[in-house]
Amino acid sequence: MIGVESSGLIAGKPAPTGGIGRLNRFAQPAPSLWELACQRWGHWQQLTLSALLAVSLSACTVGPDFQKPGATQPADWAKPAQSTPSQAVSEPLNERWWETFRDPQLSALTQRAAKNNLDLQLASSRLQQSRAARQVITAERYPNTAATGSYGRKRNSGDGLNDPSGHNGDSAFNLWDAGFSASWELDFWGRVRRETEAADANLEVAENDRRGALLTVLADTAQNYIQLRGVQNTRAVTQQNLDVARHSLKLSQLRLADGVATDLDVAEAAAQVAAIEARLPALEQRQAQLINAISLLMGEPPQALAQALSPDAAVPQSPLRVAIGLPSELAERRPDIRQAEARLHAATANIGVAKGDFYPRITLSGNLGSQAMQLSDFGSWGSRAFGIGPQFSLPLFDGGRLRGMLQLREAQQQEAAIAYQQTVLRAWHEIDDQLTAYNASQRRRDSLAEAVRQNQIALRTAQQQYVEGVVDFVNVLTVQSALLATQEQWVESSTGVSLAMVGLYKALGGGWQSVYPAAQLAAGSQDVAKP
């Protein structure tokens, strides 16, 4: 109601002149709130109200304006000291990097985790809370209107102050009252605008909290899946070596029966079989743990995916070219950097809120309704009642509370600025570490592949020489143990290459961009995320 009248005033609506005569209330429309106000206040009151509203709409905004922070960044990514089969290249980042492993089961699991993960649902709930908090704050920018009404039967004291209505203790009377009221804080100094700005920034913090949670879920799903396949491949290698050890035991037993071997040879071969068998339970336990970890990421109970994931499969391998984007894109990709920037924005806006508290708060209030002592008169022209006018409140002495709050907000902004710098610096360190790990793990894998090949040759030679009586059985056991160790290390290093690639993409902040909108809608949100 106040807003409608105000808009007419700002637009230059002509003010009515003269008083209102004794008009027939049934033949003449009821005057507007503006006309009633003009009768009582006169022309100068209109000008005062016009000035208040005009200044309100063109008011300044106290406090510093947020400026996007700059961050020192390298011109290009660090280059490896030695060439490797798979190269990280400065090409547009593949936002669906898990698909480059060419493992359909891995791709399906990542999509499933993005929809069903409970951590993501918690982050979505926090995001909804932040949206609701923003709505509460932005509501302060608009007028508050309410319908009011009351009825009461009263009797005034005969010994008290005289009631202008004449009811001074002689009798009780009824009072009917109903109407509309409105109030609007005129945001001269921009305090409410700064509150809204801070709420927008806090909403961005919650958005990026969810993006970071999604990035973590995608990376954890891929890493657990790759580790699972690595454990299964290690178990397969152990089983192969167990078959070889059992063959050696059988061979030594036959040679003992022929009188060309000793009991010591048989005992050593049996010990080798038992030692290899002892490795299997730990690998089976690790497999069960990883399957449960993946089930948890999917929001499923333990062993829910055991049947689907228990069959052995190869370790997903990284592509020959890993597109990692440009250094200049990092600040827009990593959710933690975006979140730190939003926190700095909110802290900057809160300084304006604290400064706005030093200035007067001016509120424009009004009411329009009907008041009567007889129900039959209620709603008649004579029962009309209205009121309109500004109120202000200016802090004079508060014991330093406002000054302390301003100092607190300024210190919080300084903390947020340092936290932003630290987040960016940590991101560059993580990327550099992951690039180093990716290149080093490839070199280690290739060296171990050669070691496995040479140990396989050595084992075949030792077994042949043992049959020929050239060497004793200890040489066979030694070479066999070396082969098992290098094979397990090769599987571990091959798994490590793929894990390093996942860690690299997580450090780059890639993955949430292509999944976030669908995951957000699956979580029940009504808004599509802004990338």
DAJOKA-V702522 format. One record per helix or strand. SS is the DSSP state (helix for helix, strand for strand). FROM is the first residue (numbers start at 1). LEN is the number of residues. Records with the same first field share a line. If there is no record, write none. Layout:
# DAJOKA-V702522
SS->FROM-LEN / FROM-LEN
This chain:
# DAJOKA-V702522
helix->2-9 / 33-9 / 43-15 / 97-5 / 104-13 / 118-24 / 191-67 / 263-35 / 306-4 / 327-7 / 335-22 / 375-3 / 381-3 / 401-68 / 473-36 / 512-11
strand->87-3 / 144-11 / 173-14 / 321-3 / 361-12 / 384-10
